[in-house]
Amino acid sequence: QVQLVESGGGSVQAGRSLRLSCAASGSILGINAMAWYRQPPGKQREQVAVIHSTGGTSYAASVQGRFTISRDTDKNRMYLQMNGLKAEDTAVYSCVTAKGPRDIYWGKGIQVTISS
């Protein structure tokens, strides 16, 4: 089992920045990619950013150029630096990791609220 705990969320004004952190613990050997997802109010959950074990990253078009995903393997942490926040970034953000296609772990999620 892998436990994921998000932190760093909160409420900020549009244009500001936030940095989310995801701490991984438990049976973390064999973790491949890690990712951030978000679910805006009343909408479906969507992938925000992915970081692969190689260090390669990919982003949703809506956050490209504003968000940066990173990973500290020594500390077993993943981060999401969010700059230039917009009202439409308001959502519950969750970190996810997987050891295989059927071995997926989710954090509980953390609220990010952007006021315009």
C-alpha positions, 0 to 999 in steps of 0.5 A: 500500500502507498499513502499519499497526503497533499498539502499546500492548498488554500484560498488566494486571489487570481494572479497569485501562486500556490505550491502543492506538495504530495508526500508518499509513504508506505510501499513506495518501491516500484512507483512509476509516474506520479500525477496531479489531478483536479476536480472543479466544482460540478465538473469531471476530474481532469489530469493536470500534470504528470511526471514520469520516473525518467523525469519527463513531464506533461501538462494539460493545455489549460495549465501549460506555462503556468504550472510546474510539476516536480519530484524529490525522490530522496524526500518521496515528495512531488510538487505542483508549483502553480503561478498566475492562478485563475478562477477556473483553477479552483478545484480539489487537487489530488495526487496519484501514483501507480505501480501498474495499471491496476495498482493505483493510489490516490490522495484524499485531495486538497481544496484550492480556491481562487478568487477573482 
